[in-house]
Amino acid sequence: MQGDNNRPLKEWLQVFAQSPQLRAKLYQTRIEKMWVELMGPVISGYTQRIKLDGHVLLLFIESSSLKSELTIMKENIRTLVNERLGEDFVTEVRVL
């Protein structure tokens, strides 16, 4: 335990960033920031909220017709998001 205190800050941050809860929060923030780029201003304008629940991306959409379209595109959205994150983190997309 004594040797652990001599670890560089970078190592501590890497260990801390591997925590599942923190990774989900970091990824949620990244997805929120990239959403306009990925989906465009119209779709992002109708997006009320984006949330990660574990590995499930929840999209809260206010337009019922847009919900239908995005439901059809769920797999494409998942692929786009995972490509931007650099790993297969999101396993499912739910449009609510």
Z-matrix of the N, CA and C atoms (Angstrom, degrees):
N
C 1 1.444
C 2 1.523 1 110.84
N 3 1.337 2 116.48 1 -36.11
C 4 1.464 3 120.25 2 -179.23
C 5 1.522 4 111.04 3 -61.53
N 6 1.336 5 117.85 4 -38.17
C 7 1.452 6 121.66 5 -179.34
C 8 1.523 7 112.58 6 -65.69
N 9 1.330 8 117.14 7 -26.98
C 10 1.461 9 120.74 8 179.68
C 11 1.521 10 112.21 9 -63.25
N 12 1.300 11 117.85 10 -29.24
C 13 1.463 12 121.08 11 -178.22
C 14 1.524 13 112.30 12 -68.48
N 15 1.311 14 117.38 13 -15.90
C 16 1.460 15 121.18 14 -178.48
C 17 1.526 16 112.85 15 -94.74
N 18 1.311 17 117.88 16 5.42
C 19 1.466 18 120.88 17 178.71
C 20 1.525 19 109.97 18 -68.63
N 21 1.322 20 116.59 19 142.90
C 22 1.462 21 119.60 20 176.04
C 23 1.535 22 110.71 21 -66.61
N 24 1.320 23 115.35 22 153.65
C 25 1.457 24 121.27 23 -179.46
C 26 1.528 25 111.15 24 -56.85
N 27 1.327 26 116.78 25 -37.56
C 28 1.465 27 120.80 26 -179.97
C 29 1.526 28 110.85 27 -57.68
N 30 1.330 29 117.34 28 -42.46
C 31 1.467 30 120.98 29 179.20
C 32 1.521 31 111.16 30 -64.84
N 33 1.334 32 116.89 31 -41.99
C 34 1.462 33 120.54 32 178.81
C 35 1.525 34 110.55 33 -62.15
N 36 1.325 35 116.79 34 -41.74
C 37 1.463 36 120.41 35 179.54
C 38 1.525 37 111.25 36 -65.32
N 39 1.335 38 117.04 37 -38.26
C 40 1.463 39 120.13 38 177.93
C 41 1.527 40 110.96 39 -65.19
N 42 1.317 41 117.01 40 -41.79
C 43 1.466 42 120.81 41 177.99
C 44 1.528 43 109.64 42 -64.05
N 45 1.324 44 116.07 43 -44.77
C 46 1.461 45 121.62 44 -179.57
C 47 1.527 46 110.88 45 -62.50
N 48 1.331 47 117.12 46 -40.15
C 49 1.469 48 121.82 47 -178.22
C 50 1.526 49 112.05 48 -69.14
N 51 1.319 50 118.50 49 -17.24
C 52 1.460 51 121.32 50 178.99
C 53 1.527 52 112.37 51 -81.84
N 54 1.318 53 117.65 52 -7.91
C 55 1.458 54 120.29 53 177.61
C 56 1.528 55 109.01 54 -63.17
N 57 1.332 56 118.19 55 129.80
C 58 1.471 57 120.91 56 -176.45
C 59 1.528 58 113.66 57 -56.24
N 60 1.328 59 117.55 58 -39.79
C 61 1.457 60 120.13 59 -179.08
C 62 1.524 61 111.02 60 -66.40
N 63 1.312 62 116.95 61 -41.82
C 64 1.459 63 120.55 62 -179.33
C 65 1.525 64 110.68 63 -69.46
N 66 1.323 65 116.96 64 -41.60
C 67 1.472 66 119.82 65 178.28
C 68 1.519 67 110.63 66 -59.91
N 69 1.325 68 117.30 67 -42.43
C 70 1.468 69 120.29 68 179.35
C 71 1.523 70 110.51 69 -62.08
N 72 1.319 71 117.56 70 -41.84
C 73 1.473 72 120.86 71 178.93
C 74 1.525 73 110.89 72 -66.15
N 75 1.323 74 116.74 73 -43.44
C 76 1.465 75 120.17 74 178.44
C 77 1.526 76 110.85 75 -62.39
N 78 1.326 77 116.39 76 -43.60
C 79 1.460 78 120.16 77 180.00
C 80 1.525 79 111.41 78 -67.99
N 81 1.324 80 117.45 79 -37.40
C 82 1.463 81 119.37 80 177.76
C 83 1.527 82 110.11 81 -60.64
N 84 1.310 83 116.88 82 -44.21
C 85 1.466 84 121.09 83 178.10
C 86 1.519 85 110.70 84 -62.23
N 87 1.319 86 117.36 85 -43.43
C 88 1.473 87 120.50 86 178.93
C 89 1.526 88 111.34 87 -63.43
N 90 1.328 89 117.07 88 -41.38
C 91 1.465 90 120.59 89 179.80
C 92 1.524 91 110.33 90 -65.26
N 93 1.331 92 117.12 91 -42.75
C 94 1.465 93 120.31 92 178.03
C 95 1.527 94 110.71 93 -58.69
N 96 1.317 95 116.46 94 -41.56
C 97 1.466 96 120.47 95 -178.57
C 98 1.526 97 112.17 96 -71.05
N 99 1.325 98 118.21 97 -33.44
C 100 1.471 99 120.36 98 -177.69
C 101 1.526 100 112.81 99 -89.78
N 102 1.330 101 118.37 100 -6.27
C 103 1.456 102 122.16 101 -173.13
C 104 1.532 103 112.76 102 -58.14
N 105 1.327 104 118.23 103 -44.53
C 106 1.469 105 121.12 104 179.65
C 107 1.521 106 110.08 105 -62.07
N 108 1.327 107 116.76 106 -42.67
C 109 1.471 108 121.07 107 178.22
C 110 1.524 109 111.83 108 -62.19
N 111 1.322 110 116.15 109 -43.92
C 112 1.462 111 120.87 110 -176.38
C 113 1.527 112 112.60 111 -71.14
N 114 1.326 113 116.94 112 -44.12
C 115 1.457 114 120.69 113 -169.72
C 116 1.527 115 114.06 114 -109.40
N 117 1.316 116 117.58 115 -12.26
C 118 1.460 117 120.26 116 179.77
C 119 1.522 118 112.02 117 90.57
N 120 1.336 119 116.29 118 165.59
C 121 1.469 120 120.67 119 -174.44
C 122 1.533 121 114.18 120 -68.70
N 123 1.325 122 118.36 121 -31.16
C 124 1.471 123 119.91 122 -177.94
C 125 1.526 124 110.44 123 -68.29
N 126 1.330 125 116.00 124 -52.59
C 127 1.471 126 119.61 125 -179.36
C 128 1.521 127 110.37 126 -64.52
N 129 1.314 128 117.62 127 -42.06
C 130 1.467 129 118.94 128 179.83
C 131 1.526 130 110.90 129 -66.04
N 132 1.333 131 117.17 130 -28.67
C 133 1.461 132 120.47 131 176.91
C 134 1.522 133 112.81 132 -66.96
N 135 1.325 134 116.96 133 -30.14
C 136 1.462 135 121.58 134 178.28
C 137 1.527 136 112.62 135 -91.10
N 138 1.308 137 116.76 136 -1.77
C 139 1.464 138 120.98 137 179.24
C 140 1.521 139 108.55 138 -86.51
N 141 1.323 140 116.27 139 114.14
C 142 1.458 141 120.87 140 -179.40
C 143 1.525 142 111.78 141 -77.76
N 144 1.325 143 115.25 142 -39.62
C 145 1.469 144 119.18 143 -175.39
C 146 1.516 145 109.64 144 -159.73
N 147 1.313 146 115.12 145 149.81
C 148 1.464 147 122.83 146 174.55
C 149 1.521 148 106.34 147 -124.62
N 150 1.328 149 116.05 148 132.61
C 151 1.459 150 119.21 149 -179.38
C 152 1.522 151 109.31 150 -141.90
N 153 1.317 152 115.72 151 141.66
C 154 1.464 153 121.01 152 171.31
C 155 1.518 154 107.98 153 -102.49
N 156 1.310 155 116.22 154 123.23
C 157 1.457 156 121.97 155 175.69
C 158 1.520 157 106.34 156 -113.46
N 159 1.313 158 115.65 157 92.60
C 160 1.462 159 119.97 158 -171.17
C 161 1.511 160 108.30 159 70.25
N 162 1.319 161 116.16 160 -117.16
C 163 1.469 162 121.51 161 178.45
C 164 1.531 163 111.78 162 -106.57
N 165 1.326 164 116.29 163 12.82
C 166 1.467 165 121.53 164 -178.84
C 167 1.528 166 108.93 165 -103.38
N 168 1.328 167 116.11 166 124.87
C 169 1.461 168 122.21 167 178.21
C 170 1.523 169 108.39 168 -90.36
N 171 1.337 170 115.75 169 118.42
C 172 1.460 171 121.87 170 179.28
C 173 1.518 172 108.65 171 -102.49
N 174 1.328 173 116.50 172 125.15
C 175 1.459 174 122.36 173 179.49
C 176 1.521 175 108.33 174 -114.30
N 177 1.318 176 116.80 175 118.67
C 178 1.459 177 122.20 176 178.91
C 179 1.525 178 107.65 177 -98.25
N 180 1.332 179 115.80 178 109.79
C 181 1.464 180 123.01 179 -173.32
C 182 1.527 181 108.43 180 -114.88
N 183 1.349 182 116.89 181 136.04
C 184 1.464 183 119.57 182 -176.42
C 185 1.528 184 114.36 183 -89.30
N 186 1.307 185 119.90 184 -13.99
C 187 1.467 186 122.90 185 -179.30
C 188 1.530 187 109.83 186 -102.00
N 189 1.337 188 116.37 187 124.14
C 190 1.471 189 119.34 188 -177.89
C 191 1.528 190 112.13 189 -66.30
N 192 1.327 191 117.39 190 -35.99
C 193 1.468 192 118.52 191 178.75
C 194 1.528 193 110.94 192 -68.58
N 195 1.330 194 116.90 193 -37.14
C 196 1.462 195 120.33 194 177.00
C 197 1.528 196 110.62 195 -68.44
N 198 1.333 197 117.08 196 -36.02
C 199 1.469 198 120.49 197 175.76
C 200 1.524 199 110.00 198 -56.91
N 201 1.330 200 115.87 199 -44.04
C 202 1.469 201 120.08 200 -179.73
C 203 1.522 202 111.34 201 -62.20
N 204 1.328 203 116.15 202 -44.87
C 205 1.470 204 119.96 203 179.75
C 206 1.520 205 111.33 204 -63.52
N 207 1.333 206 116.34 205 -45.41
C 208 1.467 207 119.83 206 -178.26
C 209 1.522 208 111.44 207 -68.02
N 210 1.319 209 117.19 208 -31.36
C 211 1.464 210 120.38 209 176.89
C 212 1.525 211 110.04 210 -61.57
N 213 1.319 212 116.15 211 -39.57
C 214 1.466 213 120.57 212 177.25
C 215 1.530 214 110.68 213 -66.56
N 216 1.333 215 116.97 214 -31.85
C 217 1.473 216 122.51 215 -175.73
C 218 1.527 217 113.81 216 -93.06
N 219 1.339 218 118.43 217 9.62
C 220 1.470 219 121.06 218 -173.34
C 221 1.527 220 113.48 219 -52.70
N 222 1.308 221 117.10 220 -44.93
C 223 1.469 222 119.99 221 -177.56
C 224 1.527 223 110.84 222 -66.80
N 225 1.321 224 117.06 223 -38.68
C 226 1.474 225 120.40 224 177.03
C 227 1.524 226 110.99 225 -64.67
N 228 1.325 227 116.66 226 -40.84
C 229 1.469 228 121.06 227 178.70
C 230 1.523 229 109.59 228 -62.46
N 231 1.332 230 115.87 229 -45.70
C 232 1.473 231 120.19 230 179.86
C 233 1.526 232 110.41 231 -58.74
N 234 1.324 233 116.69 232 -44.69
C 235 1.462 234 121.40 233 -179.98
C 236 1.525 235 111.28 234 -63.10
N 237 1.325 236 117.25 235 -46.17
C 238 1.473 237 121.16 236 179.41
C 239 1.525 238 111.71 237 -60.04
N 240 1.326 239 115.89 238 -46.59
C 241 1.467 240 120.42 239 -178.62
C 242 1.524 241 110.13 240 -63.22
N 243 1.330 242 117.15 241 -46.93
C 244 1.465 243 120.15 242 -179.32
C 245 1.524 244 111.96 243 -63.18
N 246 1.331 245 117.42 244 -37.34
C 247 1.468 246 119.69 245 176.75
C 248 1.523 247 110.58 246 -61.26
N 249 1.320 248 116.93 247 -42.28
C 250 1.465 249 120.69 248 -179.50
C 251 1.527 250 112.03 249 -70.48
N 252 1.338 251 116.86 250 -32.49
C 253 1.466 252 120.16 251 177.82
C 254 1.526 253 111.50 252 -75.65
N 255 1.328 254 116.67 253 -22.60
C 256 1.457 255 120.51 254 179.97
C 257 1.513 256 114.34 255 85.96
N 258 1.320 257 117.14 256 10.69
C 259 1.467 258 121.33 257 176.59
C 260 1.526 259 108.96 258 -161.14
N 261 1.323 260 116.20 259 162.92
C 262 1.467 261 120.98 260 178.36
C 263 1.523 262 109.63 261 -84.39
N 264 1.317 263 116.36 262 73.48
C 265 1.465 264 121.00 263 -178.71
C 266 1.524 265 111.17 264 -86.94
N 267 1.327 266 117.11 265 -45.63
C 268 1.465 267 121.74 266 -178.66
C 269 1.529 268 108.36 267 -81.09
N 270 1.332 269 116.03 268 121.74
C 271 1.462 270 120.52 269 -178.96
C 272 1.522 271 112.56 270 -100.15
N 273 1.328 272 116.13 271 -19.11
C 274 1.469 273 120.13 272 -177.25
C 275 1.524 274 109.18 273 -153.45
N 276 1.330 275 115.89 274 148.60
C 277 1.464 276 122.16 275 174.39
C 278 1.520 277 107.21 276 -120.72
N 279 1.327 278 116.02 277 130.19
C 280 1.467 279 121.29 278 175.69
C 281 1.520 280 108.20 279 -119.58
N 282 1.318 281 115.95 280 130.69
C 283 1.462 282 121.89 281 179.23
C 284 1.521 283 107.23 282 -103.68
N 285 1.322 284 115.99 283 118.23
C 286 1.473 285 121.56 284 -175.74
C 287 1.518 286 111.11 285 -118.86
